Amino acid sequence: MPGKPTLIIISAFVVVVLLVSTRPDNKPEVRKERAWSVYVIEATPKTLNPTLELFGEVQSPQNAELSAGIEAVVTGMPVRDGNMVKKDEVLLILDDRDALLSLRQTEADLKEAEAQKNFARIRLTRSREAYKKETELLTINQSRAARAEELAAEGLLSQSDKDTASENLARQQIAINLAELQVEENSAKLIELDARIARITALRDAASIDLERTRIKAPFSGVISELQVSEGDRVRVGDPLMRLQNPDAIEIRAQLPSRIARSVTTRLSSGDTISAVIQSDNSEITGRLLRVSGQTSVGSGGVDSFIGLKPGSTGLRLGSTVRVQLELPAEANVVAVPGEAVYGSNRLYKLDGDRMKMIEFDRIGEREFGSGGTEVLARSDLLGKGDQVIVTKLANAADGLLVQPMLDANAQSSPGTLSNIDPEAP
Protein backbone atom coordinates (compact mmCIF):
# COMPACT_ATOMS: atom_id res chain seq x y z
CA MET A 1 0.00 0.00 0.00
CA PRO A 2 1.52 3.30 -1.01
CA GLY A 3 2.70 5.63 1.66
CA LYS A 4 1.28 9.01 2.56
CA PRO A 5 3.88 11.08 0.59
CA THR A 6 3.17 9.13 -2.54
CA LEU A 7 -0.55 9.80 -2.22
CA ILE A 8 0.13 13.54 -1.88
CA ILE A 9 2.22 13.62 -5.06
CA ILE A 10 -0.39 11.65 -7.01
CA SER A 11 -3.16 13.97 -5.78
CA ALA A 12 -1.19 17.08 -6.85
CA PHE A 13 -0.55 15.66 -10.29
CA VAL A 14 -4.26 14.87 -10.76
CA VAL A 15 -5.19 18.44 -9.72
CA VAL A 16 -2.71 19.91 -12.25
CA VAL A 17 -4.07 17.70 -15.05
CA LEU A 18 -7.65 18.73 -14.21
CA LEU A 19 -6.72 22.43 -14.18
CA VAL A 20 -4.96 22.26 -17.54
CA SER A 21 -7.71 20.24 -19.21
CA THR A 22 -10.47 22.52 -17.96
CA ARG A 23 -8.83 25.96 -18.70
CA PRO A 24 -10.71 28.29 -21.10
CA ASP A 25 -9.59 28.33 -24.77
CA ASN A 26 -8.59 32.09 -25.20
CA LYS A 27 -7.19 33.00 -28.68
CA PRO A 28 -4.89 36.12 -29.01
CA GLU A 29 -6.68 39.22 -30.26
CA VAL A 30 -5.48 40.37 -33.74
CA ARG A 31 -4.79 44.17 -33.73
CA LYS A 32 -6.31 46.04 -36.67
CA GLU A 33 -3.76 47.93 -38.88
CA ARG A 34 -4.11 51.72 -38.64
CA ALA A 35 -4.97 53.61 -41.79
CA TRP A 36 -3.33 57.07 -41.87
CA SER A 37 -5.50 59.90 -43.20
CA VAL A 38 -3.86 61.77 -46.03
CA TYR A 39 -4.84 64.34 -48.61
CA VAL A 40 -4.15 63.53 -52.25
CA ILE A 41 -4.23 65.44 -55.52
CA GLU A 42 -4.66 64.09 -59.01
CA ALA A 43 -1.55 64.24 -61.19
CA THR A 44 -2.10 66.24 -64.37
CA PRO A 45 0.97 66.45 -66.66
CA LYS A 46 1.16 69.85 -68.37
CA THR A 47 3.56 72.18 -70.14
CA LEU A 48 4.63 74.69 -67.49
CA ASN A 49 7.20 77.41 -66.98
CA PRO A 50 9.34 76.75 -63.92
CA THR A 51 10.62 79.69 -61.94
CA LEU A 52 14.05 79.92 -60.40
CA GLU A 53 14.82 81.82 -57.23
CA LEU A 54 18.12 83.69 -57.36
CA PHE A 55 19.85 86.20 -55.16
CA GLY A 56 21.65 88.92 -57.05
CA GLU A 57 23.67 92.05 -56.45
CA VAL A 58 22.54 95.42 -57.72
CA GLN A 59 25.31 96.89 -59.84
CA SER A 60 25.81 99.35 -62.64
CA PRO A 61 27.52 98.69 -65.98
CA GLN A 62 28.65 102.31 -65.65
CA ASN A 63 30.89 101.75 -62.64
CA ALA A 64 34.27 103.39 -63.14
CA GLU A 65 37.28 103.58 -60.85
CA LEU A 66 38.95 106.85 -61.80
CA SER A 67 42.75 106.91 -61.49
CA ALA A 68 45.56 109.38 -62.00
CA GLY A 69 47.01 109.68 -65.51
CA ILE A 70 50.06 111.71 -64.47
CA GLU A 71 52.21 112.24 -61.41
CA ALA A 72 51.21 115.50 -59.75
CA VAL A 73 49.92 117.13 -56.57
CA VAL A 74 46.18 117.41 -55.93
CA THR A 75 45.36 121.14 -55.89
CA GLY A 76 41.56 121.08 -55.97
CA MET A 77 38.64 118.86 -54.83
CA PRO A 78 35.36 120.29 -56.18
CA VAL A 79 33.33 117.20 -55.18
CA ARG A 80 32.81 115.05 -52.10
CA ASP A 81 31.80 111.44 -51.48
CA GLY A 82 28.10 110.99 -52.29
CA ASN A 83 27.82 114.00 -54.61
CA MET A 84 25.74 113.67 -57.77
CA VAL A 85 27.70 114.91 -60.79
CA LYS A 86 26.99 115.49 -64.46
CA LYS A 87 28.95 114.19 -67.44
CA ASP A 88 32.18 116.20 -68.10
CA GLU A 89 31.96 117.92 -64.71
CA VAL A 90 35.41 118.52 -63.14
CA LEU A 91 35.87 116.16 -60.18
CA LEU A 92 39.50 116.74 -59.20
CA ILE A 93 42.28 119.19 -60.16
CA LEU A 94 45.99 118.33 -60.32
CA ASP A 95 48.95 120.71 -60.49
CA ASP A 96 49.35 121.48 -64.21
CA ARG A 97 52.65 123.41 -64.21
CA ASP A 98 54.87 120.49 -65.24
CA ALA A 99 52.44 119.43 -67.96
CA LEU A 100 52.18 123.01 -69.21
CA LEU A 101 55.97 123.43 -69.41
CA SER A 102 56.30 120.16 -71.29
CA LEU A 103 53.65 121.25 -73.75
CA ARG A 104 55.38 124.61 -74.35
CA GLN A 105 58.74 122.91 -74.92
CA THR A 106 57.35 120.48 -77.48
CA GLU A 107 55.53 123.31 -79.25
CA ALA A 108 58.82 125.24 -79.48
CA ASP A 109 60.63 122.15 -80.80
CA LEU A 110 57.90 121.73 -83.36
CA LYS A 111 58.26 125.32 -84.60
CA GLU A 112 62.03 124.87 -84.91
CA ALA A 113 61.63 121.67 -86.90
CA GLU A 114 59.06 123.28 -89.18
CA ALA A 115 61.43 126.21 -89.83
CA GLN A 116 64.21 123.78 -90.71
CA LYS A 117 61.86 121.95 -93.01
CA ASN A 118 60.96 125.17 -94.83
CA PHE A 119 64.65 125.97 -95.33
CA ALA A 120 65.34 122.41 -96.51
CA ARG A 121 62.51 122.73 -99.01
CA ILE A 122 64.10 125.94 -100.40
CA ARG A 123 67.52 124.27 -100.64
CA LEU A 124 65.96 121.34 -102.49
CA THR A 125 64.33 123.73 -104.97
CA ARG A 126 67.58 125.60 -105.52
CA SER A 127 69.63 122.39 -105.91
CA ARG A 128 67.18 121.11 -108.51
CA GLU A 129 67.53 124.38 -110.43
CA ALA A 130 71.34 124.12 -110.22
CA TYR A 131 71.18 120.53 -111.47
CA LYS A 132 69.10 121.65 -114.41
CA LYS A 133 71.66 124.36 -115.31
CA GLU A 134 74.55 121.94 -114.95
CA THR A 135 72.73 119.54 -117.27
CA GLU A 136 72.41 122.30 -119.89
CA LEU A 137 76.12 123.12 -119.54
CA LEU A 138 76.95 119.43 -119.95
CA THR A 139 75.09 119.39 -123.24
CA ILE A 140 77.05 122.46 -124.44
CA ASN A 141 80.42 120.97 -123.39
CA GLN A 142 79.57 117.68 -125.09
CA SER A 143 78.84 119.59 -128.30
CA ARG A 144 82.10 121.56 -128.03
CA ALA A 145 84.16 118.42 -127.39
CA ALA A 146 82.62 116.74 -130.44
CA ARG A 147 83.35 119.79 -132.60
CA ALA A 148 86.95 119.89 -131.35
CA GLU A 149 87.39 116.27 -132.35
CA GLU A 150 86.18 117.00 -135.88
CA LEU A 151 88.41 120.07 -136.31
CA ALA A 152 91.44 118.27 -134.90
CA ALA A 153 90.87 115.41 -137.35
CA GLU A 154 90.85 117.91 -140.22
CA GLY A 155 93.99 119.58 -138.88
CA LEU A 156 92.15 122.79 -138.18
CA LEU A 157 92.55 122.70 -134.39
CA SER A 158 95.62 122.30 -132.28
CA GLN A 159 96.03 119.43 -129.88
CA SER A 160 96.10 121.85 -126.97
CA ASP A 161 92.67 123.26 -127.81
CA LYS A 162 91.31 119.75 -128.27
CA ASP A 163 92.60 118.73 -124.80
CA THR A 164 91.07 121.84 -123.27
CA ALA A 165 87.64 120.94 -124.72
CA SER A 166 87.90 117.38 -123.36
CA GLU A 167 88.97 118.70 -119.95
CA ASN A 168 85.99 121.06 -119.77
CA LEU A 169 83.64 118.18 -120.63
CA ALA A 170 85.09 116.00 -117.83
CA ARG A 171 84.80 118.83 -115.29
CA GLN A 172 81.20 119.43 -116.28
CA GLN A 173 80.41 115.74 -115.79
CA ILE A 174 81.87 115.97 -112.27
CA ALA A 175 79.86 119.13 -111.60
CA ILE A 176 76.61 117.51 -112.68
CA ASN A 177 77.33 114.51 -110.44
CA LEU A 178 77.81 116.86 -107.50
CA ALA A 179 74.61 118.70 -108.37
CA GLU A 180 72.69 115.43 -108.52
CA LEU A 181 74.15 114.39 -105.14
CA GLN A 182 73.09 117.75 -103.67
CA VAL A 183 69.50 117.15 -104.85
CA GLU A 184 69.42 113.70 -103.26
CA GLU A 185 70.92 115.02 -100.03
CA ASN A 186 68.35 117.80 -99.75
CA SER A 187 65.53 115.34 -100.50
CA ALA A 188 66.75 113.02 -97.71
CA LYS A 189 67.01 115.98 -95.34
CA LEU A 190 63.41 116.89 -96.07
CA ILE A 191 62.27 113.33 -95.31
CA GLU A 192 64.29 113.37 -92.07
CA LEU A 193 62.66 116.61 -91.01
CA ASP A 194 59.20 115.23 -91.81
CA ALA A 195 59.92 112.32 -89.47
CA ARG A 196 61.22 114.67 -86.78
CA ILE A 197 58.13 116.85 -87.08
CA ALA A 198 55.89 113.77 -86.77
CA ARG A 199 57.77 112.67 -83.65
CA ILE A 200 57.62 116.11 -82.04
CA THR A 201 53.93 116.39 -82.97
CA ALA A 202 53.27 113.13 -81.13
CA LEU A 203 55.18 114.44 -78.10
CA ARG A 204 53.17 117.66 -78.25
CA ASP A 205 49.90 115.71 -78.40
CA ALA A 206 51.03 113.57 -75.45
CA ALA A 207 51.90 116.72 -73.50
CA SER A 208 48.49 118.15 -74.39
CA ILE A 209 46.81 114.97 -73.12
CA ASP A 210 48.83 115.15 -69.90
CA LEU A 211 47.64 118.71 -69.47
CA GLU A 212 44.05 117.56 -69.95
CA ARG A 213 44.63 114.86 -67.33
CA THR A 214 45.24 117.53 -64.71
CA ARG A 215 41.45 117.98 -64.78
CA ILE A 216 39.69 114.72 -63.86
CA LYS A 217 36.24 114.88 -65.46
CA ALA A 218 33.19 112.65 -65.09
CA PRO A 219 32.90 110.24 -68.06
CA PHE A 220 29.16 109.96 -67.35
CA SER A 221 26.60 111.26 -64.89
CA GLY A 222 26.56 109.47 -61.56
CA VAL A 223 27.37 109.38 -57.86
CA ILE A 224 30.84 109.80 -56.34
CA SER A 225 32.02 107.13 -53.89
CA GLU A 226 35.23 105.70 -52.43
CA LEU A 227 37.07 109.04 -52.52
CA GLN A 228 40.70 108.11 -51.72
CA VAL A 229 42.70 111.35 -51.91
CA SER A 230 42.60 114.81 -50.44
CA GLU A 231 43.98 118.19 -51.41
CA GLY A 232 47.77 118.26 -51.09
CA ASP A 233 48.31 114.54 -51.81
CA ARG A 234 50.83 113.62 -54.49
CA VAL A 235 49.50 110.94 -56.77
CA ARG A 236 51.36 108.72 -59.19
CA VAL A 237 50.27 107.28 -62.50
CA GLY A 238 47.60 104.64 -61.89
CA ASP A 239 46.79 105.63 -58.29
CA PRO A 240 43.03 105.25 -57.62
CA LEU A 241 41.26 108.54 -56.93
CA MET A 242 37.54 107.79 -56.60
CA ARG A 243 34.70 105.67 -57.97
CA LEU A 244 31.84 106.92 -60.13
CA GLN A 245 28.63 104.89 -60.48
CA ASN A 246 25.50 105.63 -62.45
CA PRO A 247 22.44 104.64 -60.36
CA ASP A 248 20.13 105.23 -63.33
CA ALA A 249 21.80 102.50 -65.40
CA ILE A 250 21.59 99.51 -63.08
CA GLU A 251 21.21 95.78 -63.54
CA ILE A 252 21.14 92.70 -61.33
CA ARG A 253 24.06 90.27 -61.41
CA ALA A 254 23.01 86.76 -60.30
CA GLN A 255 24.37 83.27 -60.80
CA LEU A 256 22.48 80.68 -62.81
CA PRO A 257 23.05 76.99 -62.08
CA SER A 258 25.23 75.51 -64.82
CA ARG A 259 22.60 72.85 -65.57
CA ILE A 260 20.13 75.41 -66.94
CA ALA A 261 22.52 78.03 -68.31
CA ARG A 262 22.66 76.42 -71.75
CA SER A 263 18.90 76.27 -72.27
CA VAL A 264 18.53 79.85 -71.10
CA THR A 265 21.30 81.01 -73.46
CA THR A 266 19.67 79.17 -76.36
CA ARG A 267 16.36 80.81 -75.64
CA LEU A 268 17.93 84.27 -75.51
CA SER A 269 19.75 83.61 -78.80
CA SER A 270 16.44 82.77 -80.46
CA GLY A 271 15.03 86.14 -79.44
CA ASP A 272 12.74 84.96 -76.63
CA THR A 273 12.11 87.14 -73.59
CA ILE A 274 12.83 85.68 -70.16
CA SER A 275 10.92 87.65 -67.55
CA ALA A 276 12.10 88.31 -64.02
CA VAL A 277 10.59 89.77 -60.85
CA ILE A 278 12.92 91.57 -58.44
CA GLN A 279 11.74 91.80 -54.84
CA SER A 280 13.09 94.56 -52.64
CA ASP A 281 11.64 96.27 -49.55
CA ASN A 282 8.25 94.57 -49.93
CA SER A 283 7.91 95.79 -53.50
CA GLU A 284 8.24 94.05 -56.83
CA ILE A 285 10.03 95.37 -59.89
CA THR A 286 9.69 93.69 -63.27
CA GLY A 287 12.65 93.06 -65.49
CA ARG A 288 14.08 90.63 -68.00
CA LEU A 289 17.21 88.58 -68.49
CA LEU A 290 19.63 90.47 -70.73
CA ARG A 291 22.60 88.13 -71.17
CA VAL A 292 24.46 85.16 -69.73
CA SER A 293 28.21 85.00 -69.22
CA GLY A 294 30.21 82.69 -71.47
CA GLN A 295 32.16 81.04 -68.66
CA THR A 296 31.55 79.45 -65.29
CA SER A 297 32.51 81.52 -62.27
CA VAL A 298 35.62 80.21 -60.53
CA GLY A 299 34.84 78.23 -57.40
CA SER A 300 31.06 78.54 -57.71
CA GLY A 301 29.85 76.13 -60.38
CA GLY A 302 27.42 78.81 -61.55
CA VAL A 303 27.26 81.13 -64.54
CA ASP A 304 26.79 84.87 -64.14
CA SER A 305 23.61 86.30 -65.60
CA PHE A 306 22.55 89.93 -65.95
CA ILE A 307 18.98 91.11 -65.43
CA GLY A 308 17.82 94.49 -66.66
CA LEU A 309 14.99 96.56 -65.20
CA LYS A 310 12.15 98.27 -66.98
CA PRO A 311 12.73 102.00 -67.64
CA GLY A 312 11.96 104.21 -64.69
CA SER A 313 12.51 101.55 -62.02
CA THR A 314 13.61 103.06 -58.74
CA GLY A 315 14.24 101.99 -55.16
CA LEU A 316 17.32 99.81 -55.65
CA ARG A 317 20.64 100.85 -54.19
CA LEU A 318 23.94 99.87 -55.74
CA GLY A 319 25.64 97.02 -53.89
CA SER A 320 22.47 95.73 -52.23
CA THR A 321 21.33 92.11 -52.50
CA VAL A 322 17.87 91.38 -53.88
CA ARG A 323 15.72 88.30 -54.46
CA VAL A 324 14.95 87.47 -58.09
CA GLN A 325 12.32 85.14 -59.51
CA LEU A 326 13.33 84.14 -63.03
CA GLU A 327 10.87 82.52 -65.41
CA LEU A 328 12.62 79.64 -67.18
CA PRO A 329 11.78 78.08 -70.56
CA ALA A 330 8.62 75.96 -70.66
CA GLU A 331 8.94 72.25 -69.89
CA ALA A 332 6.55 69.64 -71.27
CA ASN A 333 4.98 66.69 -69.43
CA VAL A 334 5.60 67.91 -65.89
CA VAL A 335 3.37 67.60 -62.83
CA ALA A 336 3.11 70.45 -60.33
CA VAL A 337 2.97 69.19 -56.74
CA PRO A 338 3.02 71.19 -53.50
CA GLY A 339 6.39 71.44 -51.81
CA GLU A 340 4.97 69.56 -48.80
CA ALA A 341 4.57 66.45 -50.94
CA VAL A 342 8.28 66.16 -51.62
CA TYR A 343 10.63 64.12 -49.43
CA GLY A 344 14.29 64.95 -49.69
CA SER A 345 14.91 66.56 -53.05
CA ASN A 346 13.38 64.12 -55.54
CA ARG A 347 11.03 61.65 -53.81
CA LEU A 348 7.27 61.61 -53.38
CA TYR A 349 4.53 59.06 -52.69
CA LYS A 350 1.49 58.12 -54.71
CA LEU A 351 -1.42 55.82 -53.97
CA ASP A 352 -1.07 52.17 -54.92
CA GLY A 353 -4.51 50.84 -54.01
CA ASP A 354 -4.83 51.94 -50.39
CA ARG A 355 -1.11 52.00 -49.69
CA MET A 356 1.77 54.39 -50.26
CA LYS A 357 4.28 53.82 -53.03
CA MET A 358 7.48 55.83 -53.24
CA ILE A 359 8.70 57.09 -56.61
CA GLU A 360 11.75 59.10 -57.57
CA PHE A 361 11.36 61.94 -60.07
CA ASP A 362 13.41 64.44 -62.07
CA ARG A 363 13.14 67.81 -60.40
CA ILE A 364 12.57 70.18 -63.32
CA GLY A 365 12.24 73.26 -61.16
CA GLU A 366 9.85 75.17 -58.94
CA ARG A 367 7.27 77.84 -59.39
CA GLU A 368 5.46 80.24 -57.10
CA PHE A 369 1.86 81.30 -57.15
CA GLY A 370 -0.01 84.26 -55.77
CA SER A 371 -0.62 82.99 -52.22
CA GLY A 372 3.13 82.67 -51.60
CA GLY A 373 3.21 78.89 -51.87
CA THR A 374 5.72 76.91 -53.88
CA GLU A 375 5.13 74.04 -56.26
CA VAL A 376 7.74 71.57 -57.40
CA LEU A 377 7.66 70.59 -61.07
CA ALA A 378 8.25 66.85 -61.27
CA ARG A 379 8.71 64.51 -64.21
CA SER A 380 8.75 60.71 -63.96
CA ASP A 381 7.74 57.74 -66.09
CA LEU A 382 6.04 56.37 -62.95
CA LEU A 383 3.84 59.45 -62.57
CA GLY A 384 1.07 59.75 -65.11
CA LYS A 385 -2.30 61.36 -65.62
CA GLY A 386 -4.81 60.32 -62.98
CA ASP A 387 -2.28 59.10 -60.40
CA GLN A 388 -3.08 60.20 -56.86
CA VAL A 389 -0.16 62.05 -55.30
CA ILE A 390 -0.05 62.10 -51.49
CA VAL A 391 0.52 65.64 -50.30
CA THR A 392 0.29 65.14 -46.53
CA LYS A 393 3.70 65.04 -44.92
CA LEU A 394 4.02 61.91 -42.74
CA ALA A 395 6.92 61.35 -40.38
CA ASN A 396 6.60 57.58 -40.83
CA ALA A 397 6.11 57.60 -44.60
CA ALA A 398 7.24 54.32 -46.18
CA ASP A 399 6.41 51.99 -49.01
CA GLY A 400 3.34 49.90 -48.20
CA LEU A 401 2.00 52.14 -45.42
CA LEU A 402 -1.82 51.88 -45.22
CA VAL A 403 -3.52 55.22 -45.83
CA GLN A 404 -7.01 56.63 -46.06
CA PRO A 405 -7.01 59.15 -48.93
CA MET A 406 -9.06 62.32 -48.99
CA LEU A 407 -9.18 64.38 -52.16
CA ASP A 408 -8.56 68.04 -51.44
CA ALA A 409 -9.72 70.25 -54.27
CA ASN A 410 -7.72 73.20 -52.90
CA ALA A 411 -4.53 71.30 -52.10
CA GLN A 412 -2.69 72.29 -55.27
CA SER A 413 -3.66 75.95 -55.11
CA SER A 414 -3.25 76.33 -51.34
CA PRO A 415 -0.67 73.82 -50.17
CA GLY A 416 -0.26 75.68 -46.91
CA THR A 417 -3.62 74.25 -45.69
CA LEU A 418 -2.15 70.75 -45.60
CA SER A 419 -0.41 71.47 -42.32
CA ASN A 420 -3.85 71.43 -40.60
CA ILE A 421 -4.26 67.70 -41.16
CA ASP A 422 -3.70 65.49 -38.13
CA PRO A 423 -1.63 62.53 -39.40
CA GLU A 424 -2.61 60.56 -36.26
CA ALA A 425 -6.31 60.72 -37.11
CA PRO A 426 -7.80 57.31 -37.98
Secondary structure, DSSP 8 states (H G I E B T S, - for coil): ---HHHHHHHHHHHHHHHHHHTS------------EEEEEEE---EEE--EEEEEEEEE-S-EEEEE-SS-EEEEE----TT-EE-TT-EEEEE--HHHHHHHHHHHHHHHHHHHHHHHHHHHHHHHHHHHHHHHHHHHHHHHHHHHHHHHHHTT-S-HHHHHHHHHHHHHHHHHHHHHHHHHHHHHHHHHHHHHHHHHHHHHHHHHHHHHHTTEEE-SSSEEEE-----TT-EE-TT-EEEEEE-TTS-EEEEEEEHHHHHHHHHHHHTT---EEEEEETTEEEEEEEEEEEEEE-TTT-EEEEEEEE-TT-----TT-EEEEEEE---EEEEEEEEGGG-BTTTEEEEEETTEEEEEE-EEEEEEE-TTS-EEEEEE-TT--TT-EEE-S--TT--TT-BEEEEE-TTTTT-GGGGGG--TT--
